[in-house]
Amino acid sequence: MITERTITTQCGTKFRAIDNGAPAKSDYLTLVFLHGWGMPSAAGIAHRIAEAAHEKGVRFVGINRRGYAGSTPYSQEEERVFAEGSADERNILYRHEGRHYAYLLDALIKDHTIGKGGAALIAWSAGNAYLSTTIDAINDVPGEVRERLSSAVNAFIYYDPPPEALAIPRPQLYSPATDESIPPADRWPTHLAWFASYFNHDLASRDEKGLGTRPDPSRTPTDKVERFYEDLCEMSGAIPGDANIIGPDFAPFVRAARDSAFFSEKTWKAWGEPKISYVWAGATVWMMVYGAWAMEDLVKKNKPPTEIPFKVIEQGNHYSLFDHPRETLECFLSCAE
């Protein structure tokens, strides 16, 4: 049974979450999930994969990130920094975000949500910008927290991030959000429907010319589920956090955290030499495919301290956790176990 709960860290930060409960075996794996832009875990986007995890004897804890319903909002000072802060202030704010999620993991260790089988931290879509700064935060937390984290957190999984969540420049291919043939009032709803669609890409080409920008009409978009966006979205939660953190003003700090997460031997060893994996969907929107190609090229060029597999959910779109929960879960488990 999936229940909702509130997790409070030692710093007093509160996170609303869904939890499918402890499996019967004591050595179960715990998947901790950070959601994407405007789609908080507790609203329903993560329920299907949480149910699939329960069937597999895996605990699934889906977090509502800061700013979303039930979790600690941003303070007026944080909102000011997002809007008009200096570079130093924004860097500090972004690094603090990482510590919030590191302390969240620590709280789950201390209350025994994370069992003997350890945990994997997964971030989806825009949430990947928070995953990088969480990984980097191991360098800033106290020694006793670092010791608990390094002994219990065994894997990190980047799941279908947009290039901006990894500070990767991208080409300006088609997007309904910038399509001037669409009336301004209709662009955002059209953009949401586009994101929920399936696309055909020439994946073998690894060339932006092979990226599909128009939906595959033979496949049913995720948002054809009745009230998909109406019930599962909370777009107001993306302001000011997501909208700024994956924007240009934060890109230098996102890039630095990304490089620490992927390429720093010091960071990797501080976490106890965890697995790091990158998962993307074969029929997702074009920018996620481009981002996966670009990140894989960076990994090949920069030689990280551990092997980083790039895995594809072949038939999945950006919402594969909802449309294909079992296949998506199996991919996560192959990265974590």
C-alpha positions as CSV (number, residue, x, y, z in Angstrom):
1,M,0.0,0.0,0.0
2,I,1.3,3.4,-0.9
3,T,1.1,6.0,1.9
4,E,2.0,9.6,2.2
5,R,4.4,10.8,4.9
6,T,6.5,13.8,5.8
7,I,10.2,13.4,6.3
8,T,12.0,16.0,8.5
9,T,15.8,16.4,8.3
10,Q,18.0,17.4,11.2
11,C,18.0,20.9,9.7
12,G,14.3,21.1,10.0
13,T,13.6,20.9,6.3
14,K,10.4,18.9,5.5
15,F,9.7,16.8,2.5
16,R,6.4,15.3,1.6
17,A,6.8,11.8,0.1
18,I,5.0,8.7,-1.0
19,D,6.3,5.4,0.5
20,N,5.3,1.9,-0.6
21,G,6.4,0.5,2.7
22,A,9.1,-1.9,4.0
23,P,9.2,-5.3,2.2
24,A,9.3,-8.5,4.3
25,K,13.0,-9.2,3.8
26,S,15.3,-7.0,5.9
27,D,17.9,-6.6,3.1
28,Y,15.6,-4.8,0.7
29,L,16.8,-2.1,-1.6
30,T,15.3,1.4,-1.3
31,L,14.8,3.6,-4.3
32,V,14.6,7.3,-3.5
33,F,13.1,9.3,-6.3
34,L,13.4,13.1,-7.1
35,H,10.7,14.2,-9.6
36,G,10.9,16.5,-12.6
37,W,9.5,20.0,-13.4
38,G,6.0,20.5,-12.2
39,M,5.3,16.8,-11.6
40,P,5.6,16.1,-7.9
41,S,6.0,12.5,-6.8
42,A,3.0,12.5,-4.3
43,A,0.6,13.8,-6.9
44,G,0.6,10.5,-8.7
45,I,3.3,10.4,-11.4
46,A,5.3,8.0,-9.4
47,H,2.5,5.7,-8.1
48,R,2.7,3.1,-10.8
49,I,6.4,2.5,-10.5
50,A,6.0,2.5,-6.7
51,E,3.4,-0.3,-7.0
52,A,5.7,-2.2,-9.4
53,A,8.6,-1.8,-6.9
54,H,6.4,-3.3,-4.2
55,E,5.7,-6.4,-6.3
56,K,9.5,-6.8,-6.6
57,G,10.2,-6.5,-2.9
58,V,11.8,-3.0,-3.4
59,R,11.0,0.0,-1.3
60,F,10.2,3.1,-3.2
61,V,10.2,6.6,-1.6
62,G,9.1,9.4,-4.0
63,I,10.0,12.8,-2.8
64,N,8.2,16.2,-3.4
65,R,11.1,18.5,-3.8
66,R,11.3,21.9,-2.1
67,G,8.7,24.3,-3.3
68,Y,6.2,21.6,-4.0
69,A,3.1,20.7,-2.0
70,G,3.8,19.6,1.5
71,S,7.6,20.3,1.4
72,T,9.4,23.3,2.8
73,P,9.0,26.3,0.6
74,Y,11.7,28.7,-0.4
75,S,12.2,31.6,2.0
76,Q,11.8,35.2,0.8
77,E,15.6,35.6,0.9
78,E,16.0,32.5,-1.3
79,E,13.4,33.8,-3.7
80,R,15.4,37.1,-3.9
81,V,18.6,35.2,-4.7
82,F,16.9,33.2,-7.4
83,A,15.5,36.5,-8.9
84,E,18.4,38.9,-8.5
85,G,21.2,37.4,-6.4
86,S,24.9,37.7,-7.2
87,A,26.8,34.9,-8.7
88,D,28.2,34.0,-5.3
89,E,24.8,34.0,-3.6
90,R,23.4,31.8,-6.3
91,N,26.3,29.4,-6.1
92,I,25.8,29.1,-2.3
93,L,22.0,28.6,-2.7
94,Y,22.5,25.8,-5.2
95,R,25.1,24.1,-3.1
96,H,22.7,24.4,-0.1
97,E,20.1,22.6,-2.2
98,G,22.4,19.6,-2.5
99,R,22.9,19.5,1.3
100,H,19.1,19.5,1.9
101,Y,18.8,16.3,-0.1
102,A,21.9,14.8,1.4
103,Y,20.3,15.4,4.8
104,L,17.1,13.9,3.5
105,L,19.0,10.7,2.7
106,D,20.6,10.8,6.1
107,A,17.1,11.1,7.7
108,L,15.9,8.0,5.8
109,I,19.0,6.1,7.1
110,K,18.4,7.1,10.7
111,D,14.7,6.2,10.7
112,H,15.5,2.9,9.0
113,T,13.5,3.6,5.9
114,I,16.7,2.6,4.1
115,G,17.2,-1.0,5.0
116,K,20.2,-3.3,5.0
117,G,20.2,-3.5,1.2
118,G,21.1,0.2,0.9
119,A,19.7,2.8,-1.4
120,A,19.8,4.3,-4.9
121,L,19.0,7.9,-5.5
122,I,17.2,8.5,-8.8
123,A,16.4,11.9,-10.4
124,W,14.2,12.4,-13.3
125,S,14.1,15.2,-15.9
126,A,14.8,18.7,-14.3
127,G,15.4,16.9,-11.0
128,N,18.8,15.8,-12.3
129,A,20.2,19.3,-11.6
130,Y,19.5,18.6,-7.9
131,L,21.1,15.1,-8.1
132,S,24.4,16.5,-9.2
133,T,24.5,19.0,-6.3
134,T,23.4,16.3,-3.9
135,I,26.3,14.1,-5.0
136,D,28.7,17.0,-4.7
137,A,27.4,17.8,-1.2
138,I,29.2,14.8,0.3
139,N,32.2,17.2,0.4
140,D,30.4,19.6,2.7
141,V,28.5,17.6,5.2
142,P,29.9,16.7,8.7
143,G,32.0,13.5,9.0
144,E,29.3,11.5,10.8
145,V,26.8,12.2,8.1
146,R,29.3,11.4,5.4
147,E,30.0,8.1,7.1
148,R,26.3,7.1,7.2
149,L,25.7,8.2,3.6
150,S,28.8,6.4,2.2
151,S,27.8,3.2,3.9
152,A,24.1,3.2,2.9
153,V,23.8,4.9,-0.5
154,N,25.1,2.5,-3.2
155,A,24.0,4.0,-6.5
156,F,23.0,7.2,-8.3
157,I,20.8,7.2,-11.4
158,Y,20.3,10.1,-13.9
159,Y,17.0,9.5,-15.6
160,D,16.1,11.3,-18.9
161,P,17.5,14.7,-18.0
162,P,17.2,17.7,-20.3
163,P,20.5,19.2,-21.4
164,E,20.0,22.2,-19.2
165,A,19.9,20.0,-16.0
166,L,23.5,19.1,-16.8
167,A,24.5,22.5,-18.2
168,I,24.9,21.2,-21.7
169,P,24.2,23.6,-24.6
170,R,21.8,22.2,-27.1
171,P,20.7,23.0,-30.7
172,Q,17.6,25.1,-31.3
173,L,15.4,22.4,-33.0
174,Y,11.6,22.5,-33.0
175,S,9.6,23.1,-29.9
176,P,6.0,24.1,-29.6
177,A,7.0,26.6,-26.9
178,T,8.7,28.7,-29.6
179,D,6.4,27.9,-32.6
180,E,5.0,31.3,-33.7
181,S,2.4,29.5,-35.9
182,I,0.7,28.5,-32.6
183,P,-1.3,31.2,-30.9
184,P,0.6,32.4,-27.7
185,A,-2.2,31.2,-25.4
186,D,-2.0,27.7,-26.9
187,R,1.7,27.2,-26.9
188,W,2.1,25.9,-23.3
189,P,-0.7,23.3,-23.5
190,T,0.7,22.3,-26.9
191,H,4.1,22.0,-25.4
192,L,2.8,19.8,-22.6
193,A,1.1,17.5,-25.1
194,W,4.3,17.4,-27.1
195,F,6.3,16.3,-24.1
196,A,3.8,13.5,-23.4
197,S,4.2,12.1,-27.0
198,Y,6.4,9.4,-28.5
199,F,9.0,10.2,-31.2
200,N,11.0,8.3,-33.8
201,H,14.7,9.0,-33.7
202,D,17.6,7.6,-35.7
203,L,19.5,6.6,-32.5
204,A,22.3,5.0,-34.4
205,S,23.2,8.2,-36.2
206,R,24.1,10.1,-33.0
207,D,23.4,13.2,-35.2
208,E,21.0,16.0,-34.4
209,K,19.7,15.6,-38.0
210,G,18.4,12.2,-37.0
211,L,16.3,13.5,-34.1
212,G,12.5,13.4,-34.5
213,T,10.8,16.6,-33.6
214,R,7.2,15.7,-34.5
215,P,5.2,13.1,-32.5
216,D,4.7,9.5,-33.8
217,P,1.0,9.4,-34.6
218,S,0.9,5.6,-34.3
219,R,1.6,5.7,-30.6
220,T,-0.8,7.0,-27.9
221,P,0.6,9.9,-25.9
222,T,0.7,9.6,-22.1
223,D,-1.6,12.6,-21.6
224,K,-4.5,10.7,-23.2
225,V,-5.0,9.2,-19.8
226,E,-8.0,11.1,-18.4
227,R,-7.0,14.2,-16.4
228,F,-3.3,13.3,-16.7
229,Y,-1.9,16.8,-16.4
230,E,-4.9,18.2,-14.5
231,D,-4.3,15.7,-11.6
232,L,-0.6,15.1,-11.7
233,C,0.8,18.6,-12.4
234,E,1.8,21.3,-10.0
235,M,3.4,23.9,-12.3
236,S,3.5,26.6,-9.6
237,G,6.0,24.4,-7.7
238,A,8.6,24.9,-10.4
239,I,8.8,28.6,-9.5
240,P,11.3,29.9,-8.4
241,G,13.5,26.7,-8.0
242,D,13.4,24.7,-11.2
243,A,12.8,27.6,-13.5
244,N,16.0,29.2,-12.3
245,I,18.3,26.3,-11.5
246,I,18.1,24.9,-15.1
247,G,18.4,28.4,-16.5
248,P,21.5,30.3,-17.8
249,D,22.2,32.1,-14.5
250,F,22.8,28.9,-12.6
251,A,24.5,27.0,-15.5
252,P,28.1,27.5,-14.2
253,F,27.2,26.0,-10.8
254,V,25.2,23.2,-12.3
255,R,28.2,22.4,-14.6
256,A,30.6,22.4,-11.6
257,A,28.4,20.0,-9.6
258,R,27.9,17.8,-12.7
259,D,31.7,17.5,-13.1
260,S,32.1,16.7,-9.4
261,A,29.4,14.0,-9.6
262,F,30.7,12.4,-12.8
263,F,34.4,13.0,-12.8
264,S,35.8,13.7,-9.3
265,E,37.6,10.8,-7.7
266,K,37.5,12.6,-4.4
267,T,33.7,12.9,-4.5
268,W,33.2,9.3,-5.7
269,K,35.5,7.9,-2.9
270,A,33.7,10.0,-0.3
271,W,30.5,8.3,-1.2
272,G,32.1,4.9,-0.8
273,E,32.6,4.3,-4.6
274,P,29.0,4.0,-5.6
275,K,27.6,3.0,-9.0
276,I,26.7,5.9,-11.3
277,S,24.3,5.3,-14.2
278,Y,22.5,7.3,-16.9
279,V,19.1,6.1,-18.2
280,W,17.2,7.6,-21.0
281,A,14.2,6.7,-23.1
282,G,14.4,5.8,-26.8
283,A,11.2,7.6,-27.8
284,T,11.5,10.7,-25.5
285,V,11.6,14.3,-26.7
286,W,14.6,15.1,-28.9
287,M,16.5,17.3,-26.3
288,M,16.7,14.4,-23.9
289,V,18.3,12.2,-26.6
290,Y,20.7,14.9,-27.6
291,G,21.6,15.4,-23.9
292,A,22.3,11.7,-23.5
293,W,24.6,11.7,-26.5
294,A,26.4,14.8,-25.4
295,M,26.9,13.5,-21.8
296,E,28.2,10.1,-23.1
297,D,30.7,12.0,-25.2
298,L,31.8,14.0,-22.1
299,V,32.2,10.8,-20.2
300,K,34.3,9.2,-22.9
301,K,36.5,12.3,-23.1
302,N,37.0,12.9,-19.3
303,K,37.5,9.4,-18.0
304,P,35.5,9.2,-14.8
305,P,36.8,7.2,-11.8
306,T,34.2,4.5,-12.4
307,E,32.5,3.0,-15.4
308,I,29.2,4.9,-16.1
309,P,26.8,2.8,-18.2
310,F,24.3,4.6,-20.5
311,K,21.1,2.5,-20.7
312,V,18.1,3.0,-23.0
313,I,14.4,2.2,-22.2
314,E,13.9,1.4,-25.9
315,Q,10.1,2.0,-26.2
316,G,9.8,4.6,-23.5
317,N,8.9,8.3,-23.8
318,H,9.7,11.0,-21.2
319,Y,7.0,9.5,-19.0
320,S,8.2,5.9,-19.1
321,L,7.8,5.6,-15.3
322,F,4.1,6.1,-15.9
323,D,3.5,4.4,-19.2
324,H,6.1,1.6,-18.8
325,P,6.6,1.3,-15.0
326,R,7.9,-2.3,-15.0
327,E,10.4,-1.8,-17.8
328,T,11.6,1.4,-16.2
329,L,11.9,-0.2,-12.8
330,E,13.9,-3.1,-14.3
331,C,16.3,-0.7,-15.8
332,F,16.7,1.1,-12.5
333,L,17.3,-2.2,-10.7
334,S,19.9,-3.2,-13.3
335,C,21.8,0.0,-12.4
336,A,21.4,-0.3,-8.6
337,E,21.8,-4.0,-7.7
